């Protein structure tokens, strides 16, 4: 792979939307890409649309845990190799499915995930900031919010 010249042309992206990703495995994968000559690697998480084809509301806690896992990967990887994280929000679970988790109902999840990534974690202060920004009285992350 390194002799092909591909690592000078592209930057790989490592995708995983699980709430319990294999942190050590992802760190090792980043190192493998680095040894193959890739100077930069992207990570990809999700704030909605990745937990089931018939989901109508996002479970914020699932997506928050996904961000926190990626923060662990980033913290254990060389900073100069990580180019960034793509916070995805899929509109369809796959190309043959109906729409799922429309953006309006996913805005609280997006806000929680963005602020958790920005602040390097989730805390009561992050929760309060999301509630204030969105005009919510009580943000629930482990139940389906309406």
Backbone as CSV, one residue per row, in Angstrom:
resi,resn,N_x,N_y,N_z,CA_x,CA_y,CA_z,C_x,C_y,C_z
1,UNK,0.825,-1.194,0.000,0.000,0.000,0.000,0.869,1.258,0.000
2,UNK,1.890,1.272,0.833,2.729,2.463,0.888,3.473,2.685,-0.419
3,UNK,3.824,1.619,-1.109,4.536,1.754,-2.394,3.625,2.192,-3.530
4,UNK,2.328,2.048,-3.360,1.384,2.395,-4.425,1.238,3.899,-4.615
5,UNK,1.580,4.679,-3.609,1.408,6.121,-3.675,0.054,6.599,-3.184
6,UNK,-0.850,5.672,-2.904,-2.199,6.036,-2.446,-2.159,6.888,-1.168
7,UNK,-1.308,6.575,-0.190,-1.314,7.381,1.037,-1.015,8.872,0.818
8,UNK,-0.406,9.223,-0.303,-0.150,10.638,-0.585,-1.357,11.299,-1.262
9,UNK,-2.341,10.503,-1.672,-3.490,11.030,-2.412,-4.775,11.126,-1.604
10,UNK,-4.907,10.313,-0.575,-6.163,10.260,0.176,-5.901,10.257,1.682
11,UNK,-6.955,10.547,2.416,-6.934,10.435,3.871,-8.056,9.483,4.269
12,UNK,-7.735,8.356,4.885,-8.786,7.403,5.262,-9.663,7.938,6.393
13,UNK,-10.898,7.436,6.422,-11.843,7.778,7.481,-12.287,6.479,8.143
14,UNK,-12.212,6.451,9.461,-12.608,5.279,10.230,-13.988,5.555,10.815
15,UNK,-14.967,4.738,10.407,-16.368,4.919,10.802,-16.737,3.922,11.892
16,UNK,-17.469,4.382,12.883,-18.066,3.480,13.869,-19.101,4.272,14.652
17,UNK,-20.339,3.780,14.674,-21.435,4.490,15.314,-21.902,3.815,16.592
18,UNK,-21.186,2.803,17.045,-21.589,2.050,18.232,-21.368,2.869,19.505
19,UNK,-22.100,2.522,20.541,-21.927,3.169,21.842,-20.763,2.561,22.618
20,UNK,-20.255,1.446,22.135,-19.155,0.753,22.816,-18.119,0.295,21.798
21,UNK,-17.514,1.242,21.116,-16.535,0.877,20.085,-15.292,0.269,20.722
22,UNK,-14.546,-0.459,19.943,-13.304,-1.073,20.390,-12.214,0.003,20.342
23,UNK,-12.049,0.719,21.437,-11.114,1.839,21.492,-9.700,1.384,21.141
24,UNK,-9.236,0.326,21.776,-7.871,-0.154,21.512,-7.710,-0.577,20.056
25,UNK,-8.724,-1.247,19.508,-8.668,-1.656,18.108,-8.580,-0.466,17.169
26,UNK,-9.317,0.613,17.480,-9.274,1.815,16.641,-7.912,2.501,16.741
27,UNK,-7.337,2.544,17.938,-6.001,3.125,18.119,-4.986,2.335,17.295
28,UNK,-5.093,1.009,17.324,-4.181,0.169,16.537,-4.394,0.372,15.042
29,UNK,-5.647,0.560,14.625,-5.937,0.792,13.208,-5.326,2.109,12.736
30,UNK,-5.421,3.137,13.550,-4.799,4.421,13.210,-3.298,4.249,13.058
31,UNK,-2.700,3.506,13.959,-1.252,3.252,13.881,-0.904,2.467,12.616
32,UNK,-1.738,1.503,12.244,-1.518,0.737,11.002,-1.533,1.654,9.789
33,UNK,-2.544,2.533,9.740,-2.611,3.490,8.632,-1.370,4.380,8.611
34,UNK,-0.925,4.821,9.767,0.260,5.675,9.845,1.492,4.945,9.309
35,UNK,1.629,3.657,9.703,2.774,2.865,9.232,2.720,2.619,7.726
36,UNK,1.519,2.646,7.148,1.372,2.464,5.699,1.680,3.747,4.928
37,UNK,1.893,4.858,5.634,2.248,6.098,4.981,1.171,7.172,4.968
38,UNK,0.010,6.880,5.517,-1.035,7.906,5.585,-0.646,8.920,6.654
39,UNK,-0.531,10.181,6.282,-0.118,11.196,7.249,-1.285,11.678,8.103
40,UNK,-2.497,11.565,7.584,-3.684,12.017,8.305,-4.786,10.971,8.233
41,UNK,-5.577,10.868,9.310,-6.711,9.956,9.389,-7.887,10.729,9.970
42,UNK,-9.075,10.477,9.434,-10.315,11.056,9.949,-11.068,10.020,10.765
43,UNK,-11.875,10.483,11.720,-12.770,9.633,12.486,-14.203,10.010,12.101
44,UNK,-15.146,9.093,12.257,-16.544,9.389,11.928,-17.477,8.802,12.974
45,UNK,-18.285,9.676,13.561,-19.286,9.293,14.552,-20.660,9.672,14.013
46,UNK,-21.694,9.487,14.824,-23.049,9.848,14.389,-23.834,10.460,15.541
47,UNK,-24.671,11.449,15.208,-25.574,12.017,16.213,-27.001,11.548,15.995
48,UNK,-27.259,10.867,14.851,-28.593,10.330,14.568,-28.504,9.380,13.387
49,UNK,-29.571,8.593,13.220,-29.732,7.803,12.019,-28.874,6.563,11.896
50,UNK,-28.305,6.081,12.979,-27.391,4.938,12.868,-27.743,3.783,13.803
51,UNK,-28.947,3.809,14.369,-29.275,2.767,15.346,-30.398,1.840,14.914
52,UNK,-30.999,2.079,13.771,-32.043,1.186,13.293,-32.856,1.813,12.181
53,UNK,-33.280,0.987,11.250,-33.982,1.471,10.064,-35.331,2.095,10.375
54,UNK,-35.942,1.725,11.502,-37.269,2.256,11.798,-37.280,3.199,13.005
55,UNK,-36.119,3.728,13.367,-36.047,4.679,14.475,-36.722,5.985,14.067
56,UNK,-37.566,6.513,14.925,-38.161,7.812,14.635,-37.563,8.905,15.518
57,UNK,-37.055,8.532,16.692,-36.412,9.471,17.600,-35.029,8.951,17.965
58,UNK,-34.043,9.836,18.030,-32.708,9.368,18.419,-32.608,9.167,19.931
59,UNK,-31.866,8.168,20.330,-31.555,7.974,21.742,-30.249,8.726,21.999
60,UNK,-30.356,9.886,22.594,-29.216,10.782,22.749,-28.060,10.091,23.473
61,UNK,-28.363,9.327,24.510,-27.309,8.664,25.279,-26.436,7.756,24.434
62,UNK,-27.039,7.041,23.491,-26.271,6.169,22.600,-25.260,6.994,21.812
63,UNK,-25.728,8.070,21.220,-24.856,8.893,20.373,-23.822,9.642,21.205
64,UNK,-24.201,10.072,22.402,-23.234,10.707,23.293,-22.118,9.736,23.656
65,UNK,-22.485,8.506,24.003,-21.457,7.510,24.343,-20.533,7.250,23.156
66,UNK,-21.078,7.294,21.934,-20.253,7.137,20.738,-19.203,8.250,20.667
67,UNK,-19.615,9.494,20.940,-18.661,10.607,20.910,-17.590,10.436,21.988
68,UNK,-18.020,10.015,23.166,-17.073,9.848,24.275,-16.059,8.752,23.982
69,UNK,-16.507,7.698,23.302,-15.574,6.627,22.908,-14.547,7.164,21.900
70,UNK,-15.027,7.956,20.915,-14.101,8.525,19.935,-13.119,9.499,20.600
71,UNK,-13.562,10.210,21.620,-12.644,11.079,22.352,-11.549,10.267,23.026
72,UNK,-11.890,9.067,23.512,-10.857,8.183,24.077,-9.854,7.765,23.010
73,UNK,-10.371,7.413,21.825,-9.479,7.041,20.712,-8.557,8.208,20.389
74,UNK,-9.122,9.404,20.265,-8.326,10.586,19.935,-7.275,10.856,21.009
75,UNK,-7.644,10.675,22.257,-6.717,10.917,23.354,-5.564,9.934,23.401
76,UNK,-5.743,8.775,22.814,-4.700,7.741,22.823,-3.967,7.647,21.489
77,UNK,-4.243,8.575,20.575,-3.621,8.559,19.246,-2.743,9.791,19.087
78,UNK,-1.735,9.700,18.215,-0.894,10.881,17.978,-1.725,12.024,17.391
79,UNK,-1.691,13.184,18.029,-2.518,14.326,17.610,-2.215,14.751,16.176
80,UNK,-0.971,14.643,15.758,-0.609,15.104,14.410,-1.173,14.203,13.306
81,UNK,-1.647,13.018,13.659,-2.201,12.093,12.669,-3.705,12.325,12.472
82,UNK,-4.387,12.786,13.514,-5.839,12.961,13.433,-6.174,14.288,12.750
83,UNK,-6.874,14.207,11.634,-7.278,15.407,10.889,-8.561,16.000,11.441
84,UNK,-9.474,15.148,11.933,-10.727,15.642,12.489,-11.722,14.525,12.646
85,UNK,-12.929,14.926,13.052,-14.012,13.958,13.197,-15.209,14.451,12.395
86,UNK,-15.801,13.563,11.628,-17.020,13.863,10.877,-18.194,13.386,11.721
87,UNK,-18.984,14.324,12.187,-20.157,14.001,12.994,-21.325,13.839,12.035
88,UNK,-21.670,12.588,11.734,-22.677,12.315,10.710,-24.073,12.240,11.304
89,UNK,-25.062,12.484,10.464,-26.464,12.380,10.844,-27.235,11.809,9.668
90,UNK,-27.288,10.501,9.598,-27.880,9.827,8.444,-29.393,10.018,8.409
91,UNK,-29.905,10.285,7.219,-31.331,10.466,7.020,-32.028,9.147,6.712
92,UNK,-31.276,8.205,6.180,-31.783,6.856,5.913,-30.786,5.862,6.499
93,UNK,-31.312,4.805,7.050,-30.440,3.772,7.609,-29.655,3.096,6.497
94,UNK,-30.280,2.912,5.365,-29.604,2.452,4.152,-30.374,3.008,2.957
95,UNK,-29.866,2.824,1.772,-30.451,3.446,0.580,-31.837,2.917,0.209
96,UNK,-32.251,1.809,0.789,-33.535,1.204,0.446,-34.590,1.417,1.531
97,UNK,-34.250,2.173,2.570,-35.147,2.364,3.705,-35.869,3.707,3.632
98,UNK,-36.927,3.804,4.411,-37.643,5.070,4.546,-36.811,6.021,5.396
99,UNK,-37.208,7.281,5.411,-36.512,8.265,6.230,-36.614,7.891,7.704
100,UNK,-35.565,8.184,8.449,-35.572,7.911,9.886,-34.975,9.102,10.635
101,UNK,-35.377,9.264,11.867,-34.828,10.289,12.753,-34.604,11.612,12.021
102,UNK,-35.677,12.269,11.652,-35.584,13.526,10.926,-34.827,14.572,11.748
103,UNK,-34.215,15.522,11.072,-33.363,16.503,11.739,-34.052,17.252,12.883
104,UNK,-35.283,17.734,12.735,-35.868,18.495,13.850,-35.873,17.746,15.186
105,UNK,-36.189,16.465,15.179,-36.215,15.718,16.445,-34.813,15.342,16.918
106,UNK,-33.819,15.512,16.057,-32.449,15.139,16.404,-31.592,16.325,16.828
107,UNK,-32.139,17.520,16.801,-31.345,18.703,17.159,-30.797,18.613,18.587
108,UNK,-31.567,18.145,19.586,-30.957,17.988,20.913,-29.761,17.027,20.907
109,UNK,-29.856,15.947,20.168,-28.736,15.009,20.076,-27.533,15.666,19.408
110,UNK,-27.780,16.418,18.349,-26.698,17.136,17.667,-26.018,18.109,18.627
111,UNK,-26.807,18.865,19.372,-26.245,19.841,20.302,-25.413,19.160,21.390
112,UNK,-25.926,18.077,21.966,-25.194,17.351,23.004,-23.879,16.819,22.448
113,UNK,-23.935,16.199,21.270,-22.734,15.608,20.690,-21.695,16.667,20.330
114,UNK,-22.137,17.768,19.724,-21.195,18.840,19.365,-20.529,19.433,20.603
115,UNK,-21.325,19.721,21.626,-20.737,20.310,22.832,-19.846,19.322,23.577
116,UNK,-20.205,18.041,23.571,-19.335,17.034,24.211,-17.994,16.965,23.478
117,UNK,-18.019,16.976,22.157,-16.770,16.951,21.392,-15.965,18.224,21.629
118,UNK,-16.637,19.361,21.604,-15.961,20.648,21.799,-15.307,20.729,23.175
119,UNK,-16.007,20.205,24.204,-15.514,20.303,25.579,-14.679,19.112,26.027
120,UNK,-14.520,18.132,25.147,-13.711,16.970,25.504,-14.391,16.021,26.464
121,UNK,-15.715,16.103,26.576,-16.456,15.211,27.455,-17.835,15.774,27.750
122,UNK,-18.571,15.055,28.574,-19.925,15.454,28.941,-19.978,15.690,30.438
123,UNK,-20.620,16.776,30.831,-20.738,17.127,32.243,-22.076,17.821,32.467
124,UNK,-22.359,18.123,33.709,-23.574,18.865,34.037,-23.555,20.235,33.357
125,UNK,-22.386,20.831,33.236,-22.259,22.133,32.572,-22.625,22.024,31.089
126,UNK,-22.183,20.971,30.426,-22.550,20.746,29.020,-24.061,20.585,28.914
127,UNK,-24.647,19.785,29.808,-26.106,19.581,29.813,-26.833,20.911,29.974
128,UNK,-26.392,21.722,30.924,-27.016,23.024,31.157,-26.879,23.946,29.950
129,UNK,-25.720,23.904,29.290,-25.517,24.722,28.090,-26.470,24.323,26.977
130,UNK,-26.657,23.013,26.788,-27.586,22.532,25.757,-29.000,22.975,26.097
131,UNK,-29.406,22.792,27.338,-30.753,23.206,27.753,-30.970,24.699,27.514
132,UNK,-29.975,25.501,27.858,-30.075,26.958,27.669,-30.138,27.304,26.179
133,UNK,-29.249,26.716,25.375,-29.216,27.000,23.936,-30.526,26.633,23.245
134,UNK,-31.123,25.523,23.658,-32.334,25.029,22.995,-33.624,25.438,23.703
135,UNK,-33.504,26.130,24.824,-34.699,26.542,25.558,-35.453,25.373,26.155
136,UNK,-34.717,24.381,26.629,-35.321,23.184,27.208,-35.224,23.249,28.722
137,UNK,-36.231,22.704,29.394,-36.188,22.707,30.851,-35.463,21.486,31.413
138,UNK,-35.515,20.355,30.693,-34.874,19.150,31.210,-34.469,18.229,30.064
139,UNK,-33.204,18.206,29.765,-32.667,17.344,28.720,-32.540,15.921,29.249
140,UNK,-33.147,14.977,28.562,-33.051,13.561,28.931,-32.163,12.869,27.908
141,UNK,-31.124,12.180,28.360,-30.259,11.507,27.394,-30.481,10.002,27.331
142,UNK,-31.121,9.434,28.345,-31.292,7.979,28.357,-32.725,7.528,28.124
143,UNK,-33.586,8.445,27.707,-34.932,8.080,27.290,-35.209,8.807,25.978
144,UNK,-36.206,8.378,25.264,-36.552,9.053,24.011,-37.268,10.347,24.330
145,UNK,-36.668,11.460,23.943,-37.283,12.770,24.169,-38.240,13.101,23.050
146,UNK,-39.293,13.818,23.370,-40.244,14.298,22.366,-40.270,15.806,22.411
